[in-house]
Amino acid sequence: MKTGQLQRALNQAEANCRAHGARLTAKRKHILQLLLQAETPLSAYELAQHYQAQFNDTIPAMSVYRMLDFLVAETLAHKLLSTNKYVACAHITCDHDHELPQFLICDQCQKVKEIGIDRGIMTALESSVNAGGYVLTRPQIELHCLCADCARAA
């Protein structure tokens, strides 16, 4: 992510937090910055290592988990359940309603792309789950695939 885009995303994240009565502290902002700069999803432990390298400060992984919980709650980041890693929300700087997030995860290079899924599809999936006698608790969809670059190389 280019410097201008990064700063715009961080500024918008701060504004979003203020609008919700939340506070994007300096450390939370640094964790979000690391996610925005990352090319692949990161675990809390990887974030702690990157934090130390980039900001010359140590931070315990448990603190990183709490910061990630905050970022997820503020929809500034997403937790990928299949890998237990985190990505920055691709829509931080957007000012319109979004579809439900769906994540395309490249099994080769680990890059993730966030795309929207039509609410009608999710409604149909939820109806199918209910018909099976279950209740949907996390409507997040993660599809493991190959990105176009890795598919070409294969």
N, CA, C and O atoms as a DFTB+ gen file, in Angstrom:
616 C
 N C O
     1  1       0.844      -1.177       0.000
     2  2       0.000       0.000       0.000
     3  2       0.888       1.239       0.000
     4  3       1.848       1.331       0.765
     5  1       0.558       2.174      -0.856
     6  2       1.334       3.404      -0.966
     7  2       1.119       4.276       0.272
     8  3       0.114       4.148       0.970
     9  1       2.081       5.162       0.528
    10  2       2.052       6.003       1.725
    11  2       0.778       6.832       1.815
    12  3       0.172       6.909       2.884
    13  1       0.359       7.455       0.715
    14  2      -0.854       8.269       0.722
    15  2      -2.095       7.448       1.033
    16  3      -2.959       7.876       1.797
    17  1      -2.176       6.272       0.440
    18  2      -3.316       5.380       0.690
    19  2      -3.317       4.919       2.140
    20  3      -4.368       4.856       2.778
    21  1      -2.137       4.597       2.656
    22  2      -2.015       4.146       4.033
    23  2      -2.485       5.233       4.993
    24  3      -3.260       4.962       5.910
    25  1      -2.024       6.444       4.785
    26  2      -2.408       7.546       5.672
    27  2      -3.908       7.814       5.584
    28  3      -4.551       8.078       6.599
    29  1      -4.465       7.748       4.379
    30  2      -5.904       7.952       4.210
    31  2      -6.695       6.878       4.955
    32  3      -7.702       7.182       5.594
    33  1      -6.242       5.619       4.876
    34  2      -6.919       4.529       5.572
    35  2      -6.836       4.701       7.084
    36  3      -7.817       4.474       7.792
    37  1      -5.676       5.098       7.576
    38  2      -5.514       5.295       9.018
    39  2      -6.356       6.475       9.510
    40  3      -6.961       6.402      10.580
    41  1      -6.396       7.548       8.741
    42  2      -7.228       8.701       9.106
    43  2      -8.709       8.325       9.129
    44  3      -9.441       8.721      10.037
    45  1      -9.146       7.562       8.134
    46  2     -10.538       7.130       8.078
    47  2     -10.853       6.192       9.239
    48  3     -11.942       6.255       9.811
    49  1      -9.905       5.320       9.590
    50  2     -10.090       4.408      10.719
    51  2     -10.290       5.195      12.012
    52  3     -11.151       4.860      12.825
    53  1      -9.489       6.238      12.194
    54  2      -9.649       7.092      13.385
    55  2     -11.016       7.758      13.397
    56  3     -11.677       7.811      14.434
    57  1     -11.433       8.259      12.258
    58  2     -12.745       8.911      12.159
    59  2     -13.874       7.914      12.431
    60  3     -14.843       8.245      13.113
    61  1     -13.752       6.706      11.904
    62  2     -14.769       5.679      12.148
    63  2     -14.865       5.353      13.628
    64  3     -15.962       5.204      14.165
    65  1     -13.717       5.243      14.288
    66  2     -13.716       4.954      15.722
    67  2     -14.365       6.084      16.509
    68  3     -15.184       5.836      17.394
    69  1     -14.005       7.318      16.193
    70  2     -14.602       8.473      16.880
    71  2     -16.116       8.481      16.703
    72  3     -16.853       8.782      17.642
    73  1     -16.577       8.152      15.504
    74  2     -18.014       8.135      15.221
    75  2     -18.740       7.087      16.055
    76  3     -19.932       7.230      16.330
    77  1     -18.030       6.033      16.460
    78  2     -18.635       4.985      17.279
    79  2     -18.331       5.164      18.760
    80  3     -18.678       4.308      19.574
    81  1     -17.688       6.270      19.113
    82  2     -17.343       6.513      20.512
    83  2     -16.174       5.663      20.994
    84  3     -16.003       5.460      22.196
    85  1     -15.380       5.173      20.071
    86  2     -14.222       4.350      20.414
    87  2     -12.949       5.142      20.148
    88  3     -12.973       6.184      19.491
    89  1     -11.852       4.636      20.662
    90  2     -10.583       5.345      20.514
    91  2      -9.544       4.446      19.860
    92  3      -9.245       3.360      20.356
    93  1      -9.002       4.904      18.755
    94  2      -7.918       4.197      18.075
    95  2      -6.607       4.689      18.676
    96  3      -6.037       5.681      18.223
    97  1      -6.137       3.981      19.704
    98  2      -4.901       4.375      20.384
    99  2      -3.713       4.227      19.434
   100  3      -3.834       3.631      18.364
   101  1      -2.585       4.765      19.829
   102  2      -1.383       4.694      18.992
   103  2      -0.991       3.249      18.705
   104  3      -0.643       2.920      17.571
   105  1      -1.043       2.384      19.712
   106  2      -0.650       0.986      19.502
   107  2      -1.656       0.267      18.605
   108  3      -1.259      -0.507      17.734
   109  1      -2.930       0.508      18.803
   110  2      -3.944      -0.087      17.918
   111  2      -3.733       0.383      16.478
   112  3      -3.854      -0.391      15.529
   113  1      -3.421       1.649      16.345
   114  2      -3.184       2.225      15.025
   115  2      -1.960       1.582      14.375
   116  3      -1.958       1.321      13.172
   117  1      -0.923       1.329      15.167
   118  2       0.280       0.683      14.636
   119  2      -0.025      -0.751      14.177
   120  3       0.475      -1.196      13.144
   121  1      -0.842      -1.461      14.946
   122  2      -1.214      -2.833      14.554
   123  2      -2.020      -2.786      13.259
   124  3      -1.794      -3.599      12.363
   125  1      -2.955      -1.849      13.152
   126  2      -3.716      -1.697      11.919
   127  2      -2.786      -1.346      10.763
   128  3      -2.950      -1.865       9.658
   129  1      -1.828      -0.486      11.001
   130  2      -0.866      -0.107       9.963
   131  2      -0.109      -1.341       9.466
   132  3       0.074      -1.515       8.261
   133  1       0.325      -2.186      10.381
   134  2       1.039      -3.404       9.987
   135  2       0.153      -4.307       9.133
   136  3       0.620      -4.900       8.161
   137  1      -1.124      -4.409       9.495
   138  2      -2.050      -5.213       8.692
   139  2      -2.249      -4.613       7.308
   140  3      -2.292      -5.334       6.311
   141  1      -2.370      -3.298       7.252
   142  2      -2.557      -2.622       5.966
   143  2      -1.334      -2.787       5.063
   144  3      -1.473      -2.865       3.843
   145  1      -0.160      -2.841       5.644
   146  2       1.072      -2.966       4.879
   147  2       1.392      -4.415       4.488
   148  3       2.177      -4.654       3.571
   149  1       0.791      -5.362       5.175
   150  2       1.103      -6.770       4.940
   151  2       0.511      -7.258       3.618
   152  3      -0.581      -6.854       3.219
   153  1       1.242      -8.116       2.967
   154  2       0.759      -8.705       1.719
   155  2      -0.013      -9.997       1.966
   156  3      -0.745     -10.464       1.093
   157  1       0.150     -10.573       3.154
   158  2      -0.554     -11.793       3.526
   159  2      -1.107     -11.626       4.935
   160  3      -0.661     -10.741       5.666
   161  1      -2.064     -12.452       5.330
   162  2      -2.607     -12.373       6.688
   163  2      -1.510     -12.631       7.728
   164  3      -0.536     -13.333       7.455
   165  1      -1.680     -12.059       8.911
   166  2      -0.690     -12.201       9.974
   167  2      -1.343     -12.705      11.252
   168  3      -2.488     -12.367      11.551
   169  1      -0.611     -13.507      11.996
   170  2      -1.064     -13.955      13.308
   171  2      -0.688     -12.894      14.341
   172  3       0.063     -11.967      14.040
   173  1      -1.205     -13.032      15.540
   174  2      -0.864     -12.094      16.611
   175  2       0.633     -12.151      16.914
   176  3       1.256     -11.124      17.184
   177  1       1.199     -13.337      16.869
   178  2       2.629     -13.478      17.146
   179  2       3.466     -12.839      16.049
   180  3       4.479     -12.199      16.332
   181  1       3.051     -13.006      14.813
   182  2       3.766     -12.357      13.706
   183  2       3.653     -10.842      13.822
   184  3       4.620     -10.123      13.569
   185  1       2.483     -10.361      14.201
   186  2       2.300      -8.919      14.386
   187  2       3.200      -8.392      15.501
   188  3       3.768      -7.308      15.374
   189  1       3.333      -9.143      16.582
   190  2       4.215      -8.721      17.681
   191  2       5.658      -8.611      17.187
   192  3       6.378      -7.688      17.569
   193  1       6.079      -9.550      16.338
   194  2       7.439      -9.499      15.786
   195  2       7.615      -8.306      14.848
   196  3       8.615      -7.593      14.922
   197  1       6.645      -8.097      13.971
   198  2       6.713      -6.952      13.056
   199  2       6.670      -5.633      13.826
   200  3       7.351      -4.675      13.462
   201  1       5.869      -5.587      14.888
   202  2       5.757      -4.386      15.713
   203  2       7.127      -4.027      16.293
   204  3       7.557      -2.875      16.244
   205  1       7.797      -5.035      16.838
   206  2       9.112      -4.781      17.422
   207  2      10.099      -4.305      16.363
   208  3      10.879      -3.385      16.608
   209  1      10.068      -4.928      15.184
   210  2      11.003      -4.566      14.117
   211  2      10.734      -3.158      13.580
   212  3      11.670      -2.402      13.322
   213  1       9.460      -2.809      13.412
   214  2       9.140      -1.525      12.788
   215  2       9.110      -0.363      13.775
   216  3       9.493       0.755      13.431
   217  1       8.653      -0.626      15.011
   218  2       8.470       0.474      15.965
   219  2       9.464       0.426      17.129
   220  3       9.389       1.241      18.049
   221  1      10.394      -0.533      17.084
   222  2      11.437      -0.654      18.099
   223  2      10.860      -0.687      19.518
   224  3      11.357      -0.023      20.427
   225  1       9.801      -1.476      19.676
   226  2       9.121      -1.593      20.961
   227  2       8.553      -3.003      21.051
   228  3       8.035      -3.528      20.065
   229  1       8.646      -3.608      22.206
   230  2       8.086      -4.946      22.365
   231  2       6.640      -4.834      22.832
   232  3       6.263      -3.914      23.559
   233  1       5.855      -5.792      22.394
   234  2       4.442      -5.836      22.759
   235  2       4.065      -7.308      22.901
   236  3       4.321      -8.091      21.987
   237  1       3.466      -7.705      24.023
   238  2       3.106      -9.111      24.211
   239  2       1.995      -9.538      23.248
   240  3       1.115      -8.749      22.903
   241  1       2.056     -10.788      22.829
   242  2       1.042     -11.314      21.905
   243  2      -0.365     -11.176      22.497
   244  3      -1.316     -10.917      21.759
   245  1      -0.510     -11.344      23.804
   246  2      -1.847     -11.213      24.414
   247  2      -2.389      -9.789      24.247
   248  3      -3.592      -9.599      24.065
   249  1      -1.519      -8.811      24.308
   250  2      -1.951      -7.430      24.061
   251  2      -2.350      -7.247      22.607
   252  3      -3.313      -6.544      22.300
   253  1      -1.597      -7.888      21.711
   254  2      -1.925      -7.822      20.289
   255  2      -3.305      -8.437      20.054
   256  3      -4.100      -7.897      19.286
   257  1      -3.594      -9.563      20.711
   258  2      -4.922     -10.188      20.565
   259  2      -6.031      -9.223      20.993
   260  3      -7.058      -9.129      20.321
   261  1      -5.837      -8.512      22.094
   262  2      -6.851      -7.550      22.549
   263  2      -7.022      -6.417      21.533
   264  3      -8.141      -5.978      21.264
   265  1      -5.911      -5.952      20.977
   266  2      -5.984      -4.898      19.963
   267  2      -6.685      -5.412      18.707
   268  3      -7.470      -4.691      18.091
   269  1      -6.404      -6.642      18.334
   270  2      -7.071      -7.237      17.174
   271  2      -8.566      -7.395      17.424
   272  3      -9.374      -7.165      16.524
   273  1      -8.938      -7.786      18.639
   274  2     -10.367      -7.888      18.980
   275  2     -11.052      -6.539      18.791
   276  3     -12.166      -6.464      18.272
   277  1     -10.378      -5.482      19.213
   278  2     -10.917      -4.134      19.035
   279  2     -11.068      -3.811      17.551
   280  3     -12.120      -3.334      17.125
   281  1     -10.028      -4.067      16.765
   282  2     -10.064      -3.751      15.329
   283  2     -11.145      -4.549      14.617
   284  3     -11.801      -4.026      13.716
   285  1     -11.340      -5.795      15.001
   286  2     -12.399      -6.617      14.410
   287  2     -13.767      -6.061      14.816
   288  3     -14.664      -5.953      13.980
   289  1     -13.926      -5.713      16.082
   290  2     -15.203      -5.163      16.557
   291  2     -15.556      -3.859      15.842
   292  3     -16.732      -3.563      15.631
   293  1     -14.539      -3.083      15.470
   294  2     -14.754      -1.816      14.765
   295  2     -14.779      -2.006      13.248
   296  3     -14.793      -1.027      12.501
   297  1     -14.785      -3.250      12.793
   298  2     -14.761      -3.637      11.371
   299  2     -13.610      -2.986      10.602
   300  3     -13.758      -2.616       9.437
   301  1     -12.483      -2.855      11.258
   302  2     -11.272      -2.348      10.621
   303  2     -10.365      -3.506      10.205
   304  3      -9.449      -3.334       9.401
   305  1     -10.631      -4.675      10.757
   306  2      -9.871      -5.880      10.438
   307  2     -10.821      -7.069      10.483
   308  3     -11.923      -6.993      11.025
   309  1     -10.363      -8.163       9.900
   310  2     -11.137      -9.398       9.890
   311  2     -10.246     -10.537      10.359
   312  3      -9.053     -10.577      10.056
   313  1     -10.840     -11.460      11.102
   314  2     -10.134     -12.673      11.512
   315  2     -10.509     -13.777      10.534
   316  3     -11.688     -14.058      10.317
   317  1      -9.503     -14.392       9.953
   318  2      -9.736     -15.539       9.089
   319  2      -9.781     -16.774       9.990
   320  3      -8.775     -17.178      10.573
   321  1     -10.954     -17.350      10.084
   322  2     -11.165     -18.438      11.025
   323  2     -10.396     -19.697      10.640
   324  3      -9.959     -20.443      11.517
   325  1     -10.224     -19.943       9.346
   326  2      -9.560     -21.171       8.916
   327  2      -8.054     -21.155       9.171
   328  3      -7.429     -22.212       9.244
   329  1      -7.473     -19.977       9.306
   330  2      -6.028     -19.878       9.513
   331  2      -5.647     -19.203      10.829
   332  3      -4.470     -19.178      11.190
   333  1      -6.624     -18.658      11.548
   334  2      -6.386     -17.921      12.792
   335  2      -5.408     -16.765      12.573
   336  3      -4.533     -16.501      13.397
   337  1      -5.587     -16.084      11.433
   338  2      -4.777     -14.920      11.107
   339  2      -5.705     -13.755      10.781
   340  3      -6.918     -13.928      10.655
   341  1      -5.124     -12.575      10.647
   342  2      -5.897     -11.355      10.491
   343  2      -5.497     -10.588       9.239
   344  3      -4.346     -10.626       8.803
   345  1      -6.479      -9.889       8.672
   346  2      -6.256      -9.001       7.537
   347  2      -6.974      -7.687       7.819
   348  3      -7.976      -7.656       8.535
   349  1      -6.458      -6.614       7.256
   350  2      -7.146      -5.318       7.353
   351  2      -8.374      -5.376       6.460
   352  3      -8.361      -6.029       5.417
   353  1      -9.420      -4.701       6.864
   354  2     -10.624      -4.619       6.042
   355  2     -10.287      -3.860       4.761
   356  3      -9.635      -2.816       4.795
   357  1     -10.735      -4.391       3.652
   358  2     -10.449      -3.762       2.355
   359  2     -11.316      -2.536       2.110
   360  3     -11.123      -1.825       1.124
   361  1     -12.269      -2.286       3.003
   362  2     -13.230      -1.206       2.768
   363  2     -13.170      -0.091       3.809
   364  3     -14.167       0.596       4.034
   365  1     -12.029       0.095       4.437
   366  2     -11.914       1.121       5.479
   367  2     -12.239       2.503       4.933
   368  3     -12.912       3.285       5.604
   369  1     -11.778       2.818       3.737
   370  2     -11.952       4.168       3.208
   371  2     -13.245       4.350       2.420
   372  3     -13.505       5.443       1.917
   373  1     -14.051       3.313       2.304
   374  2     -15.312       3.436       1.565
   375  2     -16.374       4.084       2.446
   376  3     -16.353       3.938       3.668
   377  1     -17.285       4.790       1.827
   378  2     -18.346       5.449       2.600
   379  2     -19.731       4.963       2.187
   380  3     -20.704       5.711       2.277
   381  1     -19.823       3.723       1.738
   382  2     -21.115       3.164       1.363
   383  2     -21.298       1.807       2.040
   384  3     -20.337       1.216       2.532
   385  1     -22.547       1.316       2.061
   386  2     -22.828       0.015       2.649
   387  2     -22.171      -1.076       1.814
   388  3     -22.088      -0.978       0.590
   389  1     -21.714      -2.101       2.489
   390  2     -21.036      -3.186       1.805
   391  2     -21.810      -4.482       1.953
   392  3     -22.598      -4.671       2.879
   393  1     -21.554      -5.354       1.013
   394  2     -22.114      -6.689       1.118
   395  2     -21.345      -7.425       2.211
   396  3     -20.340      -6.930       2.719
   397  1     -21.821      -8.591       2.558
   398  2     -21.123      -9.390       3.552
   399  2     -19.765      -9.806       2.991
   400  3     -19.662     -10.145       1.813
   401  1     -18.724      -9.782       3.823
   402  2     -17.405     -10.126       3.300
   403  2     -17.258     -11.614       3.032
   404  3     -17.758     -12.459       3.774
   405  1     -16.569     -11.898       1.968
   406  2     -16.179     -13.252       1.596
   407  2     -14.692     -13.175       1.320
   408  3     -14.220     -12.211       0.717
   409  1     -13.952     -14.177       1.753
   410  2     -12.502     -14.123       1.617
   411  2     -12.018     -15.228       0.694
   412  3     -12.339     -16.402       0.877
   413  1     -11.237     -14.824      -0.302
   414  2     -10.598     -15.757      -1.212
   415  2      -9.159     -15.887      -0.743
   416  3      -8.415     -14.906      -0.745
   417  1      -8.760     -17.083      -0.344
   418  2      -7.443     -17.315       0.240
   419  2      -6.639     -18.188      -0.709
   420  3      -7.028     -19.321      -0.993
   421  1      -5.524     -17.670      -1.201
   422  2      -4.664     -18.435      -2.109
   423  2      -3.853     -19.438      -1.280
   424  3      -3.095     -19.060      -0.388
   425  1      -4.029     -20.699      -1.591
   426  2      -3.311     -21.743      -0.858
   427  2      -1.831     -21.791      -1.204
   428  3      -1.046     -22.414      -0.490
   429  1      -1.448     -21.144      -2.282
   430  2      -0.047     -21.162      -2.707
   431  2       0.745     -20.007      -2.073
   432  3       1.737     -20.244      -1.382
   433  1       0.314     -18.774      -2.303
   434  2       1.076     -17.601      -1.834
   435  2       0.495     -16.967      -0.569
   436  3       1.100     -16.057      -0.001
   437  1      -0.662     -17.434      -0.128
   438  2      -1.333     -16.982       1.097
   439  2      -1.981     -15.603       1.002
   440  3      -2.496     -15.103       2.002
   441  1      -1.968     -14.972      -0.181
   442  2      -2.641     -13.685      -0.317
   443  2      -4.141     -13.879      -0.154
   444  3      -4.689     -14.934      -0.471
   445  1      -4.792     -12.830       0.351
   446  2      -6.232     -12.878       0.595
   447  2      -6.891     -11.708      -0.116
   448  3      -6.383     -10.587      -0.101
   449  1      -8.015     -11.982      -0.732
   450  2      -8.804     -10.920      -1.344
   451  2     -10.173     -10.928      -0.693
   452  3     -10.825     -11.968      -0.594
   453  1     -10.602      -9.748      -0.247
   454  2     -11.928      -9.598       0.347
   455  2     -12.886      -9.124      -0.737
   456  3     -12.672      -8.085      -1.362
   457  1     -13.934      -9.892      -0.946
   458  2     -14.975      -9.499      -1.890
   459  2     -16.316      -9.597      -1.184
   460  3     -16.430     -10.244      -0.143
   461  1     -17.317      -8.963      -1.741
   462  2     -18.639      -9.003      -1.145
   463  2     -19.439     -10.183      -1.667
   464  3     -19.270     -10.620      -2.805
   465  1     -20.305     -10.683      -0.814
   466  2     -21.234     -11.728      -1.221
   467  2     -22.638     -11.153      -1.087
   468  3     -22.968     -10.521      -0.083
   469  1     -23.439     -11.372      -2.081
   470  2     -24.802     -10.862      -2.093
   471  2     -25.571     -11.391      -0.885
   472  3     -25.488     -12.575      -0.560
   473  1     -26.314     -10.515      -0.225
   474  2     -27.076     -10.916       0.965
   475  2     -28.101     -12.013       0.653
   476  3     -28.441     -12.820       1.519
   477  1     -28.588     -12.031      -0.590
   478  2     -29.533     -13.066      -0.987
   479  2     -28.911     -14.450      -0.937
   480  3     -29.567     -15.421      -0.562
   481  1     -27.642     -14.537      -1.315
   482  2     -26.945     -15.820      -1.246
   483  2     -26.799     -16.254       0.201
   484  3     -27.005     -17.422       0.531
   485  1     -26.445     -15.313       1.060
   486  2     -26.293     -15.645       2.477
   487  2     -27.635     -16.044       3.089
   488  3     -27.692     -16.943       3.928
   489  1     -28.703     -15.385       2.675
   490  2     -30.035     -15.747       3.166
   491  2     -30.377     -17.176       2.752
   492  3     -30.924     -17.941       3.547
   493  1     -30.053     -17.539       1.501
   494  2     -30.311     -18.897       1.026
   495  2     -29.467     -19.914       1.804
   496  3     -29.955     -20.986       2.160
   497  1     -28.213     -19.577       2.063
   498  2     -27.362     -20.479       2.842
   499  2     -27.897     -20.643       4.265
   500  3     -27.915     -21.750       4.803
   501  1     -28.327     -19.545       4.863
   502  2     -28.867     -19.608       6.224
   503  2     -30.138     -20.445       6.259
   504  3     -30.348     -21.203       7.207
   505  1     -30.987     -20.324       5.250
   506  2     -32.202     -21.142       5.174
   507  2     -31.839     -22.618       5.083
   508  3     -32.478     -23.459       5.717
   509  1     -30.820     -22.932       4.300
   510  2     -30.358     -24.313       4.170
   511  2     -29.825     -24.843       5.496
   512  3     -30.093     -25.986       5.866
   513  1     -29.076     -24.019       6.205
   514  2     -28.548     -24.399       7.520
   515  2     -29.707     -24.656       8.478
   516  3     -29.715     -25.656       9.196
   517  1     -30.690     -23.746       8.486
   518  2     -31.846     -23.903       9.373
   519  2     -32.635     -25.160       9.040
   520  3     -33.104     -25.862       9.936
   521  1     -32.781     -25.442       7.747
   522  2     -33.508     -26.641       7.325
   523  2     -32.780     -27.906       7.782
   524  3     -33.407     -28.946       7.985
   525  1     -31.477     -27.818       7.941
   526  2     -30.690     -28.941       8.426
   527  2     -30.715     -29.075       9.938
   528  3     -30.073     -29.965      10.498
   529  1     -31.457     -28.189      10.603
   530  2     -31.581     -28.260      12.047
   531  2     -30.488     -27.528      12.808
   532  3     -30.272     -27.787      13.992
   533  1     -29.805     -26.624      12.142
   534  2     -28.734     -25.849      12.780
   535  2     -29.060     -24.361      12.720
   536  3     -29.967     -23.931      12.006
   537  1     -28.295     -23.587      13.489
   538  2     -28.434     -22.134      13.484
   539  2     -27.082     -21.552      13.096
   540  3     -26.071     -21.875      13.720
   541  1     -27.050     -20.706      12.084
   542  2     -25.815     -20.080      11.630
   543  2     -25.334     -19.076      12.665
   544  3     -26.080     -18.178      13.055
   545  1     -24.095     -19.222      13.110
   546  2     -23.554     -18.308      14.119
   547  2     -22.500     -17.361      13.552
   548  3     -22.313     -16.262      14.075
   549  1     -21.814     -17.769      12.496
   550  2     -20.792     -16.915      11.877
   551  2     -20.952     -16.988      10.364
   552  3     -20.538     -17.967       9.744
   553  1     -21.541     -15.975       9.774
   554  2     -21.809     -16.030       8.335
   555  2     -20.614     -15.636       7.464
   556  3     -20.787     -15.080       6.379
   557  1     -19.432     -15.920       7.934
   558  2     -18.230     -15.574       7.170
   559  2     -17.873     -16.738       6.251
   560  3     -17.857     -17.897       6.667
   561  1     -17.589     -16.409       5.003
   562  2     -17.224     -17.437       4.036
   563  2     -15.763     -17.255       3.639
   564  3     -15.340     -16.168       3.245
   565  1     -15.010     -18.334       3.751
   566  2     -13.603     -18.345       3.359
   567  2     -13.423     -19.453       2.332
   568  3     -13.650     -20.627       2.627
   569  1     -13.018     -19.078       1.140
   570  2     -12.802     -20.052       0.079
   571  2     -11.314     -20.177      -0.193
   572  3     -10.633     -19.189      -0.467
   573  1     -10.820     -21.396      -0.114
   574  2      -9.415     -21.655      -0.419
   575  2      -9.302     -21.955      -1.902
   576  3     -10.022     -22.801      -2.432
   577  1      -8.400     -21.259      -2.562
   578  2      -8.270     -21.347      -4.018
   579  2      -6.858     -20.938      -4.407
   580  3      -5.975     -20.845      -3.555
   581  1      -6.652     -20.698      -5.676
   582  2      -5.398     -20.157      -6.183
   583  2      -5.665     -18.801      -6.800
   584  3      -6.633     -18.633      -7.542
   585  1      -4.809     -17.823      -6.496
   586  2      -4.951     -16.523      -7.133
   587  2      -4.550     -16.679      -8.611
   588  3      -3.983     -17.699      -9.003
   589  1      -4.846     -15.681      -9.401
   590  2      -4.561     -15.753     -10.834
   591  2      -3.074     -15.961     -11.111
   592  3      -2.719     -16.724     -12.009
   593  1      -2.195     -15.290     -10.351
   594  2      -0.749     -15.434     -10.555
   595  2      -0.281     -16.863     -10.272
   596  3       0.487     -17.435     -11.046
   597  1      -0.747     -17.433      -9.166
   598  2      -0.328     -18.792      -8.797
   599  2      -0.946     -19.829      -9.747
   600  3      -0.326     -20.848     -10.049
   601  1      -2.164     -19.560     -10.209
   602  2      -2.811     -20.482     -11.147
   603  2      -2.045     -20.510     -12.477
   604  3      -1.882     -21.572     -13.079
   605  1      -1.578     -19.342     -12.930
   606  2      -0.790     -19.265     -14.160
   607  2       0.536     -20.006     -14.022
   608  3       0.994     -20.668     -14.954
   609  1       1.142     -19.884     -12.841
   610  2       2.445     -20.504     -12.602
   611  2       2.342     -22.020     -12.456
   612  3       3.330     -22.732     -12.638
   613  1       1.162     -22.508     -12.131
   614  2       0.985     -23.957     -11.877
   615  2       0.949     -24.779     -13.129
   616  3       0.806     -26.000     -13.062
